[in-house]
Each structure stands twice: as C-alpha cells, then as structure tokens.
C-alpha cells in the first residue's frame, strides 16, 4: 500500500462478520453492521443497463443477478490471474456505458439502488436475537 509522502497515513476500519463459524455483528447506535460473509450481486435490465445491486450472502443464489466479487488471494498468495490496468480500464468504461445517465450527473445525481437480500436480513435478525436473548 502506498501513501502520499506529505500525508503519510491511511484510515481503515475492520468489521468482524464471523467468529469461529458463527455470524457476529455490531449493534452500536449509528454503527450497526451486517453479519456473515457477503457478495455483491448486480441486476441488469432487459436492455443490459445496470438496474440495481444487492448485497447478499456469499454463495447465495439471487435470480437474475450476477455475483461481482472474486477471490484474488488465498492463503497469502494470488488466486488465479490478476487483472491488468488495461483490464480495469476496460471494465470501468464498459460499466459506465451500462450505467443509466440519471446516475452519472455530476450535480445532484440520482442515487443508484442498492438493497440487502432477504437471506442477509434473516441472518441479521437471527444474530441480533442471539445477542439480545
């Protein structure tokens, strides 16, 4: 990781989502978290435009949605081929062309829809119930 020489610091946060195979979450006011290992799923409309993203559980099947996150490290080593800078540029360009114009405005853009899956809501409710009882 690189940092700027005139401001040599970085800010990070670590959110524990599972401990010893058991989902965990944070319930602090204004800081509630979502338990479990997650995946981001993308939904396209019938013209191939980005419609919405859904945050769900890793391995969950969401009809009409494609998973976005891919494992790049396993046991401290790269897992498969890493994307090149040109790969990243192409992906970014392609995704921007599929993003409806209402979300691309520089001033007061519409908010791109992101929701949480039913399975993730259920896991959160179950984890909260274990903590509270």
C-alpha positions as CSV (number, residue, x, y, z in Angstrom):
1,X,0.0,0.0,0.0
2,X,1.3,3.4,-0.9
3,X,0.6,6.7,0.9
4,X,1.5,10.3,0.0
5,X,4.8,11.5,1.3
6,X,3.4,14.8,2.6
7,X,0.4,13.0,4.4
8,X,1.8,9.5,5.3
9,X,-1.3,7.9,6.9
10,X,-4.3,5.9,5.9
11,X,-7.6,5.3,7.7
12,X,-9.1,1.8,7.8
13,X,-11.8,0.0,9.6
14,X,-12.2,-3.7,10.3
15,X,-15.6,-5.1,10.7
16,X,-15.8,-8.7,12.1
17,X,-18.6,-10.6,10.5
18,X,-18.0,-14.1,11.6
19,X,-16.2,-15.7,14.6
20,X,-15.5,-19.4,14.9
21,X,-18.1,-20.1,12.2
22,X,-20.8,-18.1,14.0
23,X,-22.1,-14.8,12.5
24,X,-21.4,-11.7,14.6
25,X,-22.4,-8.1,14.2
26,X,-22.1,-4.7,15.9
27,X,-25.2,-3.1,17.4
28,X,-23.8,0.3,18.4
29,X,-26.1,3.2,17.6
30,X,-25.2,4.5,14.1
31,X,-22.7,1.7,13.6
32,X,-24.9,-1.4,13.2
33,X,-23.2,-3.9,10.9
34,X,-24.3,-6.9,8.8
35,X,-23.1,-10.4,9.8
36,X,-21.8,-13.1,7.6
37,X,-19.6,-13.4,4.5
38,X,-21.0,-11.3,1.7
39,X,-21.2,-11.0,-2.0
40,X,-22.4,-8.1,-4.2
41,X,-24.9,-9.1,-6.9
42,X,-25.6,-6.9,-10.0
43,X,-29.0,-6.9,-11.7
44,X,-29.3,-5.7,-15.3
45,X,-32.5,-4.6,-17.0
46,X,-33.7,-6.2,-20.3
47,X,-31.5,-3.7,-22.3
48,X,-28.4,-4.7,-20.4
49,X,-28.3,-1.5,-18.4
50,X,-27.4,-1.5,-14.7
51,X,-30.6,-1.7,-12.7
52,X,-29.5,-2.3,-9.1
53,X,-27.1,-4.0,-6.8
54,X,-28.0,-6.4,-4.0
55,X,-25.7,-7.1,-1.0
56,X,-26.3,-10.8,-0.1
57,X,-24.6,-13.7,1.5
58,X,-21.6,-15.4,-0.3
59,X,-22.9,-18.4,-2.2
60,X,-26.5,-17.1,-2.2
61,X,-28.4,-17.6,-5.4
62,X,-30.3,-14.5,-6.5
63,X,-32.4,-14.9,-9.6
64,X,-31.4,-12.6,-12.5
65,X,-28.3,-11.3,-10.7
66,X,-24.6,-11.9,-11.3
67,X,-22.0,-12.0,-8.5
68,X,-19.3,-9.3,-8.7
69,X,-16.7,-10.2,-6.1
70,X,-14.0,-12.6,-6.9
71,X,-11.3,-14.1,-4.7
72,X,-7.9,-12.7,-5.5
73,X,-5.9,-14.0,-2.6
74,X,-5.9,-17.4,-0.9
75,X,-3.5,-18.2,1.9
76,X,-1.5,-15.1,1.3
77,X,-0.9,-16.0,-2.4
78,X,-2.7,-14.8,-5.6
79,X,-5.5,-17.0,-6.6
80,X,-5.6,-17.1,-10.4
81,X,-4.8,-14.3,-12.9
82,X,-4.8,-10.8,-11.6
83,X,-6.5,-8.1,-13.7
84,X,-4.1,-5.8,-15.6
85,X,-4.5,-2.0,-15.6
86,X,-6.0,-2.3,-19.1
87,X,-8.5,-4.9,-17.8
88,X,-9.5,-2.4,-15.1
89,X,-9.9,0.4,-17.6
90,X,-12.0,-1.7,-19.9
91,X,-14.2,-2.9,-17.1
92,X,-14.7,0.7,-15.8
93,X,-15.5,2.0,-19.3
94,X,-18.0,-0.8,-20.0
95,X,-19.7,-0.4,-16.7
96,X,-20.0,3.3,-17.2
97,X,-21.7,2.8,-20.6
98,X,-24.2,0.5,-18.9
99,X,-24.9,2.9,-16.1
100,X,-28.1,5.0,-16.8
101,X,-27.4,8.7,-17.3
102,X,-29.6,9.7,-14.3
103,X,-26.8,8.2,-12.1
104,X,-24.0,9.9,-13.9
105,X,-24.9,13.5,-13.2
106,X,-22.1,15.5,-11.6
107,X,-24.5,17.7,-9.7
108,X,-27.3,16.1,-7.6
109,X,-27.3,12.6,-9.3
110,X,-30.0,10.1,-8.6
111,X,-29.0,7.5,-6.0
112,X,-28.1,4.1,-7.5
113,X,-30.3,1.5,-5.9
114,X,-28.6,-0.9,-3.6
115,X,-30.5,-3.3,-1.3
116,X,-29.9,-6.2,1.1
117,X,-31.1,-9.7,0.3
118,X,-33.8,-11.4,2.2
119,X,-31.3,-14.1,3.4
120,X,-29.0,-11.4,4.7
121,X,-31.9,-9.7,6.6
122,X,-32.8,-13.1,8.1
123,X,-29.2,-13.8,9.2
124,X,-29.0,-10.3,10.8
125,X,-32.3,-10.8,12.7
126,X,-31.1,-14.3,13.9
127,X,-27.8,-12.9,15.1
128,X,-29.4,-10.0,16.9
129,X,-31.8,-12.3,18.6
130,X,-28.9,-14.4,19.9
131,X,-27.2,-11.3,21.3
132,X,-30.3,-9.9,22.9
133,X,-31.5,-13.1,24.5
